[in-house]
Amino acid sequence: MGNNLNFSELENLLNYKFKNKDLVLEALTHKSCKKNYNNERLEFLGDAVLDLVVGEYLYNKFPKTAEGNLSKLRASLVNEKGFEKLAKLLNLGIYIQISQAEENNNGRNKASILANTFEAIMGCIYLESGLDKVKDIVLNLLSKEYPKIDLESVFKDYKTTLQELTQARYGVIPKYEVIKATGPDHKKEFTIQISIDGKVLGKGLGKSKKEAQQDVAKKVIKILKEQNE
């Protein structure tokens, strides 16, 4: 695509009309293009704006939630993986200006490039139309991607949560052990068990060791919470 990008489909998905085509082009231009402009400064701005928008949203949505959990919630939304998901809702990949080398490297689908471009687009909208407009757009996208936003469904790092729980309750950290790996290399499935103080508390499955660890950690958190109740 050249500089005569047609943003109409992007504008429809955002429910927003860009005012300054040069600014949006800058927001969509990756540094690999080696032009005299790229989206890094807008990305820096967008990152700060998104931090504030999501922080304010969580502050109002969870009036009784402590600061530590609010921080975890925000960290689970305001990150590369989270922004990559929102970028995909907007089909941002097709609009990004990248070098041929980056194109050959599947750059349009790279999580880091998609997430950074999403931040830059939000920085662009902030400069053009202010914080309230960014807020409308971001909250709309979040509601599409996360039908339910709470500590359980959004904060997916169950491994960290479990470690905090077991350290506080028992003064130990859980031990993860791969007990089975089945299937060919390209389609492996792992079974991992967790033990605390030598006692096996649960098993989990996943297409990667990390996924299986999260699966079993989630199950064990549930067990420990029920025991506590």
C-alpha positions as CSV (number, residue, x, y, z in Angstrom):
1,M,0.0,0.0,0.0
2,G,1.2,3.5,-0.7
3,N,0.4,6.7,1.1
4,N,-3.1,6.8,-0.4
5,L,-4.4,4.4,2.3
6,N,-8.1,4.1,2.5
7,F,-9.0,4.2,6.2
8,S,-12.8,3.9,5.8
9,E,-13.0,0.3,7.0
10,L,-10.8,1.1,10.0
11,E,-12.8,4.2,10.7
12,N,-16.0,2.1,10.7
13,L,-14.6,-0.4,13.2
14,L,-13.4,2.4,15.4
15,N,-16.6,4.4,14.9
16,Y,-14.3,7.4,14.5
17,K,-13.3,9.6,11.5
18,F,-9.6,10.7,11.4
19,K,-9.0,14.4,11.0
20,N,-5.4,14.5,10.1
21,K,-4.4,11.9,7.5
22,D,-0.7,12.6,8.0
23,L,-0.9,11.9,11.7
24,V,-2.7,8.6,11.1
25,L,-0.2,7.6,8.5
26,E,2.6,8.3,11.0
27,A,0.7,6.1,13.5
28,L,0.7,3.3,11.0
29,T,4.3,3.5,9.9
30,H,6.8,1.1,11.4
31,K,10.4,2.2,11.9
32,S,11.6,-0.5,9.5
33,C,10.3,1.7,6.6
34,K,13.3,4.0,7.3
35,K,11.2,7.1,6.5
36,N,11.7,10.5,8.2
37,Y,8.7,9.6,10.5
38,N,7.5,6.5,12.3
39,N,5.0,5.6,15.0
40,E,7.4,5.3,18.0
41,R,6.5,8.8,19.5
42,L,2.8,8.2,19.1
43,E,3.2,4.8,20.6
44,F,4.9,6.3,23.6
45,L,1.9,8.7,24.0
46,G,-0.7,6.1,23.4
47,D,0.8,3.8,26.0
48,A,0.4,6.5,28.7
49,V,-3.1,7.4,27.5
50,L,-4.2,3.7,27.6
51,D,-2.7,3.3,31.1
52,L,-4.8,6.1,32.3
53,V,-8.0,5.1,30.5
54,V,-7.9,1.5,31.7
55,G,-6.8,2.6,35.2
56,E,-9.7,5.0,35.5
57,Y,-12.2,2.3,34.1
58,L,-11.0,-0.3,36.7
59,Y,-11.0,2.2,39.5
60,N,-14.7,3.0,38.8
61,K,-15.8,-0.5,38.0
62,F,-14.3,-2.1,41.1
63,P,-14.8,0.4,44.0
64,K,-13.9,-2.2,46.7
65,T,-10.9,-3.8,45.0
66,A,-7.5,-3.1,46.6
67,E,-4.7,-1.3,44.7
68,G,-2.6,-4.4,44.3
69,N,-5.4,-6.3,42.5
70,L,-6.3,-3.2,40.4
71,S,-2.7,-3.1,39.3
72,K,-2.8,-6.8,38.3
73,L,-6.0,-6.3,36.4
74,R,-4.6,-3.3,34.5
75,A,-1.3,-5.2,33.8
76,S,-3.4,-8.1,32.4
77,L,-5.1,-5.7,29.9
78,V,-2.4,-3.1,29.2
79,N,0.2,-5.3,27.7
80,E,1.5,-6.6,24.3
81,K,-0.8,-9.6,24.3
82,G,-3.9,-7.5,25.3
83,F,-3.2,-4.8,22.7
84,E,-2.5,-7.4,20.0
85,K,-6.0,-8.7,20.5
86,L,-7.6,-5.3,20.2
87,A,-5.4,-4.5,17.1
88,K,-6.8,-7.7,15.5
89,L,-10.4,-6.6,16.2
90,L,-9.6,-3.6,14.0
91,N,-7.7,-5.6,11.4
92,L,-4.8,-3.2,12.0
93,G,-2.3,-5.5,10.3
94,I,-3.5,-4.7,6.8
95,Y,-2.9,-1.0,7.3
96,I,0.6,-1.1,8.8
97,Q,3.4,0.4,6.7
98,I,6.4,-2.0,7.0
99,S,9.6,-2.7,5.1
100,Q,9.8,-5.5,2.5
101,A,12.2,-7.4,4.9
102,E,9.6,-7.1,7.7
103,E,6.8,-8.1,5.3
104,N,8.8,-11.2,4.4
105,N,9.2,-11.9,8.1
106,N,5.4,-11.9,8.6
107,G,5.7,-8.5,10.4
108,R,2.0,-7.7,9.9
109,N,1.1,-10.5,12.3
110,K,3.8,-9.9,14.9
111,A,2.4,-9.3,18.3
112,S,4.8,-6.5,19.1
113,I,4.2,-4.6,15.8
114,L,0.4,-4.9,16.2
115,A,0.4,-3.9,19.8
116,N,2.7,-0.9,19.2
117,T,0.6,0.2,16.2
118,F,-2.6,0.0,18.3
119,E,-0.9,2.3,21.0
120,A,0.1,4.7,18.2
121,I,-3.4,4.9,16.8
122,M,-4.8,5.7,20.3
123,G,-2.1,8.3,20.6
124,C,-3.2,9.8,17.3
125,I,-6.9,9.8,18.3
126,Y,-5.9,11.4,21.7
127,L,-4.1,14.3,19.9
128,E,-7.0,14.8,17.5
129,S,-10.0,14.4,19.7
130,G,-9.0,14.1,23.4
131,L,-9.2,11.6,26.2
132,D,-13.0,11.1,26.2
133,K,-12.9,9.9,22.6
134,V,-10.1,7.4,23.3
135,K,-12.0,6.2,26.3
136,D,-15.2,5.5,24.3
137,I,-13.2,3.6,21.7
138,V,-11.1,1.6,24.2
139,L,-14.0,0.6,26.4
140,N,-16.0,-0.5,23.4
141,L,-13.2,-2.7,22.2
142,L,-12.6,-4.1,25.7
143,S,-16.2,-5.0,26.0
144,K,-16.0,-6.9,22.7
145,E,-12.8,-8.8,23.6
146,Y,-13.6,-9.4,27.3
147,P,-17.4,-9.9,27.8
148,K,-16.6,-10.3,31.5
149,I,-13.9,-8.2,33.2
150,D,-13.0,-9.4,36.7
151,L,-10.0,-10.8,38.5
152,E,-10.8,-14.4,37.6
153,S,-11.5,-14.0,33.9
154,V,-9.0,-11.3,32.9
155,F,-6.0,-11.9,35.2
156,K,-5.0,-15.2,33.5
157,D,-1.6,-15.6,35.2
158,Y,-2.8,-18.2,37.6
159,K,0.8,-19.4,38.2
160,T,1.7,-16.1,39.9
161,T,-1.6,-16.0,41.8
162,L,-1.0,-19.5,43.1
163,Q,2.5,-18.8,44.2
164,E,1.4,-15.8,46.1
165,L,-1.4,-17.8,47.7
166,T,0.8,-20.8,48.8
167,Q,3.6,-18.5,50.0
168,A,1.2,-16.6,52.2
169,R,-0.7,-19.7,53.4
170,Y,2.1,-22.3,53.7
171,G,5.4,-20.5,53.3
172,V,6.2,-22.6,50.2
173,I,6.0,-22.4,46.5
174,P,4.3,-25.0,44.3
175,K,6.3,-27.6,42.4
176,Y,5.4,-28.2,38.7
177,E,6.2,-31.6,37.1
178,V,5.7,-32.8,33.6
179,I,4.2,-36.3,34.0
180,K,3.2,-37.0,30.4
181,A,3.9,-35.6,26.9
182,T,1.9,-37.1,24.0
183,G,1.6,-36.6,20.3
184,P,4.0,-35.6,17.5
185,D,6.3,-32.6,17.9
186,H,4.0,-30.2,16.0
187,K,0.9,-31.3,18.1
188,K,2.2,-32.2,21.5
189,E,0.0,-32.2,24.6
190,F,1.5,-31.9,28.1
191,T,0.2,-33.1,31.4
192,I,1.6,-31.3,34.4
193,Q,0.9,-31.9,38.1
194,I,1.4,-29.6,41.0
195,S,2.5,-30.6,44.4
196,I,2.8,-28.5,47.5
197,D,4.9,-29.8,50.3
198,G,5.1,-33.2,48.5
199,K,1.3,-33.5,48.2
200,V,-0.1,-33.7,44.7
201,L,-3.0,-31.2,44.4
202,G,-4.0,-31.4,40.7
203,K,-3.1,-32.0,37.1
204,G,-3.5,-29.9,34.0
205,L,-3.3,-30.2,30.2
206,G,-2.0,-27.9,27.6
207,K,-0.5,-27.6,24.1
208,S,2.6,-26.2,25.7
209,K,4.2,-26.6,29.2
210,K,3.2,-23.0,30.0
211,E,-0.4,-23.6,29.0
212,A,-0.5,-26.8,31.1
213,Q,1.0,-25.0,34.1
214,Q,-1.7,-22.3,33.9
215,D,-4.4,-24.9,33.6
216,V,-3.4,-26.8,36.7
217,A,-2.6,-23.6,38.6
218,K,-6.2,-22.4,37.9
219,K,-7.6,-25.7,39.2
220,V,-5.5,-25.7,42.3
221,I,-6.4,-22.1,43.2
222,K,-10.1,-23.2,43.1
223,I,-9.4,-26.1,45.3
224,L,-7.5,-24.0,47.9
225,K,-10.2,-21.3,47.9
226,E,-12.9,-24.0,48.5
227,Q,-10.8,-25.5,51.3
228,N,-10.4,-22.0,52.9
229,E,-14.2,-21.4,52.8
